[in-house]
Amino acid sequence: MWRYLDSIEPCFVAQAGVQWLGLGSLQPPLPEFKRYTVVKGIISPVGDAYKKKGLIPAYHRVIMAELATKNSKWVEVDTWESLQKEWKETLKVLRYLWCNQLCQRYRGRKIVPQSSVLFFPAVPKVKLLCGADLLESFAVPNLWKSEDITQIVANYGLICVTRAGNDAQKFIYESDVLWKHRSNIHVVNEWITNDISSTKIRRALRRGQSIRYLVPDLVQEYIEKHNLYSSESEDRNAGVILAPLQRNTAEAKT
């Protein structure tokens, strides 16, 4: 239901197994991951410096994410990335959430006995939650640094939710890096088809059509109150090179 939020980074936190941070839509815990106990989900809206076409100001996206998760007991919004003046790579966001959010919370915990054996409270892990489109974007020249891809899949891991028409397993097979770390990439097939997308919702808003039931009521009210998605907002950053492409292309030339 949160696909209308452009450029958000959800993070799932799972105890005694995994913490999940992902790009794109946020899905609830799935039965495929029975060996994990999900304890938290974190949404991290990207900063304005990302320069994506049609990207509205970060403070609006943060508020919408907070409204969408207002009644959730396990999903929260982290504002660090959205407040940065420069665009931050996904790997740096993962590191931040791991070091600043999780390690600090678990640092200094005492060892307690459990069943006559010393029990070390498990520090949750972080995994990047994404769609197959993000997985396939790894192959776009200069969109990602190859070393970042390696560290993300090797040190954190991916939860990839795939739809009909996407062959995530084939893409993993054709990538040497992804294939090497395939045990750290979990592919989830979305059998219940959901064709809602942020693009379609923004288009409906531009045309004055109703988006009721497509987004939470509080979010719909906020969008309408501030007239967030219009023809003018859709042209924002038009002609501007996406931040990662601009940075990585420049670094490749040096």
C-alpha positions as CSV (number, residue, x, y, z in Angstrom):
1,M,0.0,0.0,0.0
2,W,3.0,2.3,0.2
3,R,4.0,2.2,-3.4
4,Y,2.8,5.8,-3.9
5,L,5.8,7.1,-1.8
6,D,8.5,7.8,-4.3
7,S,12.1,6.8,-3.5
8,I,11.7,5.4,0.0
9,E,14.0,2.9,1.6
10,P,12.4,0.5,3.9
11,C,14.4,-1.4,6.4
12,F,13.3,-4.6,8.2
13,V,14.8,-5.5,11.5
14,A,14.6,-9.2,12.5
15,Q,16.0,-10.6,15.7
16,A,18.1,-13.8,16.0
17,G,18.4,-13.7,12.2
18,V,17.9,-10.6,10.2
19,Q,17.1,-6.8,10.0
20,W,15.8,-5.9,6.6
21,L,16.4,-2.6,4.8
22,G,15.0,-2.3,1.4
23,L,14.3,0.1,-1.5
24,G,10.8,0.5,-3.0
25,S,7.6,-0.9,-1.5
26,L,7.5,-2.2,2.0
27,Q,6.0,-5.7,2.4
28,P,5.0,-7.3,5.7
29,P,6.9,-10.3,7.1
30,L,6.3,-13.4,4.9
31,P,6.0,-17.0,5.9
32,E,9.0,-17.9,3.6
33,F,11.3,-16.5,6.3
34,K,10.2,-18.7,9.2
35,R,13.8,-18.9,10.6
36,Y,13.7,-15.1,11.1
37,T,11.8,-13.1,13.6
38,V,11.1,-9.7,12.3
39,V,11.2,-7.1,15.0
40,K,11.3,-3.9,13.1
41,G,10.8,-2.2,9.7
42,I,12.4,1.1,8.9
43,I,11.5,3.4,6.1
44,S,14.2,5.8,5.0
45,P,13.0,8.4,2.4
46,V,15.8,9.5,0.0
47,G,17.1,13.1,0.2
48,D,16.2,15.8,-2.3
49,A,19.8,15.6,-3.7
50,Y,18.9,12.3,-5.4
51,K,17.5,14.5,-8.2
52,K,14.9,11.9,-9.5
53,K,12.4,13.4,-11.9
54,G,9.2,14.3,-10.2
55,L,10.6,13.9,-6.7
56,I,8.7,16.1,-4.3
57,P,10.5,17.7,-1.3
58,A,11.7,15.2,1.3
59,Y,9.8,16.7,4.2
60,H,6.5,16.0,2.5
61,R,7.6,12.4,1.8
62,V,8.7,11.9,5.4
63,I,5.4,13.2,6.7
64,M,3.5,10.9,4.3
65,A,5.6,7.9,5.4
66,E,4.9,8.8,9.1
67,L,1.2,9.1,8.4
68,A,1.2,5.7,6.6
69,T,2.9,4.0,9.5
70,K,1.1,5.9,12.3
71,N,-0.7,2.8,13.5
72,S,2.0,0.3,12.9
73,K,3.6,-1.4,15.9
74,W,6.7,-2.4,14.0
75,V,7.4,0.0,11.1
76,E,9.0,3.3,11.7
77,V,10.4,6.2,9.7
78,D,14.1,7.2,9.9
79,T,14.8,10.8,8.7
80,W,18.6,10.7,8.6
81,E,18.9,10.1,4.8
82,S,16.3,12.6,3.9
83,L,18.1,15.4,5.9
84,Q,21.4,15.0,4.1
85,K,22.4,17.8,1.8
86,E,24.2,15.3,-0.5
87,W,22.8,12.1,-1.9
88,K,23.9,9.1,0.2
89,E,24.6,5.7,-1.4
90,T,22.4,2.8,-0.3
91,L,25.4,1.1,1.3
92,K,26.0,4.2,3.5
93,V,22.3,4.1,4.6
94,L,22.6,0.5,5.5
95,R,25.8,1.2,7.5
96,Y,24.1,4.1,9.3
97,L,21.1,2.2,10.3
98,W,23.2,-0.7,11.5
99,C,25.7,1.3,13.4
100,N,23.6,4.2,14.7
101,Q,20.3,2.6,15.2
102,L,21.0,-1.0,16.0
103,C,24.4,-1.4,17.5
104,Q,23.8,1.5,20.0
105,R,20.6,-0.1,21.2
106,Y,22.3,-3.5,21.8
107,R,25.7,-2.3,22.9
108,G,26.5,-3.0,26.5
109,R,23.8,-5.6,27.1
110,K,24.7,-8.1,29.7
111,I,25.1,-11.8,29.1
112,V,22.3,-13.7,30.8
113,P,21.9,-17.4,31.6
114,Q,19.4,-19.3,29.5
115,S,18.7,-23.0,30.0
116,S,22.0,-23.3,32.0
117,V,23.9,-21.9,29.0
118,L,25.3,-18.4,28.7
119,F,23.0,-16.6,26.3
120,F,24.2,-13.7,24.1
121,P,21.4,-11.4,23.1
122,A,21.5,-11.5,19.3
123,V,22.1,-8.2,17.6
124,P,19.7,-8.0,14.7
125,K,21.0,-8.0,11.1
126,V,20.0,-5.7,8.3
127,K,18.8,-6.8,4.9
128,L,17.8,-4.7,1.9
129,L,14.2,-5.1,0.8
130,C,13.7,-4.5,-2.8
131,G,11.8,-5.3,-6.0
132,A,13.1,-7.1,-9.0
133,D,13.5,-3.8,-10.7
134,L,16.1,-2.6,-8.2
135,L,17.9,-6.0,-8.6
136,E,18.0,-5.5,-12.3
137,S,19.2,-1.9,-11.9
138,F,22.6,-3.4,-10.7
139,A,23.3,-3.9,-14.4
140,V,22.8,-0.2,-15.4
141,P,26.2,1.3,-16.2
142,N,27.4,3.8,-13.5
143,L,24.1,3.6,-11.5
144,W,25.8,1.5,-8.8
145,K,29.5,1.1,-7.8
146,S,30.5,-2.6,-8.3
147,E,32.1,-2.6,-4.9
148,D,28.9,-1.3,-3.3
149,I,26.9,-4.1,-4.9
150,T,29.4,-6.7,-3.6
151,Q,29.3,-5.3,0.0
152,I,25.5,-5.1,0.0
153,V,24.9,-8.7,-1.1
154,A,27.8,-10.1,0.9
155,N,27.6,-8.2,4.2
156,Y,23.9,-7.5,4.4
157,G,21.9,-9.4,1.9
158,L,18.7,-8.9,-0.1
159,I,15.0,-9.7,0.2
160,C,13.7,-9.4,-3.4
161,V,9.9,-9.4,-4.0
162,T,9.3,-10.2,-7.6
163,R,6.3,-9.8,-9.8
164,A,5.0,-11.5,-12.9
165,G,7.2,-10.6,-15.8
166,N,10.4,-10.3,-13.7
167,D,12.8,-13.2,-13.6
168,A,15.0,-12.4,-10.6
169,Q,16.5,-15.9,-10.5
170,K,17.6,-15.6,-14.1
171,F,19.2,-12.2,-13.3
172,I,21.0,-13.6,-10.3
173,Y,22.3,-16.5,-12.4
174,E,23.7,-14.2,-15.0
175,S,25.5,-12.0,-12.5
176,D,28.8,-13.4,-11.1
177,V,28.6,-11.3,-8.0
178,L,24.9,-12.1,-7.2
179,W,25.5,-15.8,-8.0
180,K,28.4,-16.0,-5.7
181,H,26.3,-14.6,-2.8
182,R,23.0,-16.2,-3.8
183,S,22.6,-17.8,-0.4
184,N,22.2,-14.3,1.0
185,I,19.6,-13.3,-1.5
186,H,16.0,-14.4,-0.8
187,V,13.6,-14.1,-3.7
188,V,9.9,-13.9,-2.8
189,N,7.2,-14.4,-5.5
190,E,4.3,-12.0,-5.1
191,W,1.5,-14.5,-6.1
192,I,-1.2,-12.0,-5.1
193,T,-1.0,-9.6,-8.0
194,N,-0.9,-5.9,-7.1
195,D,-0.7,-3.6,-10.0
196,I,-0.7,-0.4,-7.9
197,S,2.3,1.8,-8.6
198,S,3.4,5.3,-7.6
199,T,3.5,6.3,-11.2
200,K,-0.2,5.4,-11.7
201,I,-1.2,7.1,-8.5
202,R,0.6,10.3,-9.5
203,R,-1.0,10.2,-12.9
204,A,-4.5,9.8,-11.4
205,L,-3.8,12.8,-9.1
206,R,-2.7,14.9,-12.1
207,R,-5.9,14.1,-13.9
208,G,-8.1,14.8,-10.9
209,Q,-9.1,11.2,-10.4
210,S,-9.8,9.6,-7.0
211,I,-7.0,7.6,-5.2
212,R,-9.2,6.5,-2.3
213,Y,-8.4,3.0,-1.1
214,L,-5.1,3.2,-2.9
215,V,-3.3,5.0,-0.2
216,P,-4.2,5.5,3.5
217,D,-6.9,8.1,4.2
218,L,-4.5,10.3,6.2
219,V,-2.0,10.3,3.3
220,Q,-4.7,11.1,0.8
221,E,-5.9,14.1,2.9
222,Y,-2.3,15.3,3.2
223,I,-1.7,15.1,-0.6
224,E,-4.9,16.9,-1.4
225,K,-4.3,19.6,1.3
226,H,-0.8,20.4,-0.1
227,N,-1.6,19.7,-3.8
228,L,1.5,17.6,-4.0
229,Y,1.3,15.8,-7.3
230,S,0.6,18.0,-10.3
231,S,2.0,18.5,-13.8
232,E,4.4,21.0,-12.4
233,S,5.8,18.7,-9.7
234,E,6.1,15.9,-12.2
235,D,8.5,18.0,-14.2
236,R,10.7,18.7,-11.2
237,N,14.3,17.8,-11.9
238,A,13.5,17.3,-15.5
239,G,16.7,17.2,-17.5
240,V,18.8,16.8,-14.4
241,I,21.1,13.8,-14.3
242,L,20.3,11.4,-11.5
243,A,22.8,11.8,-8.6
244,P,24.3,8.3,-8.7
245,L,24.8,8.5,-12.4
246,Q,26.4,11.9,-12.2
247,R,28.7,11.0,-9.4
248,N,29.7,7.5,-10.6
249,T,30.3,8.7,-14.2
250,A,32.5,11.5,-13.0
251,E,34.5,9.2,-10.8
252,A,34.9,6.7,-13.6
253,K,36.6,9.4,-15.7
254,T,39.2,10.3,-13.1
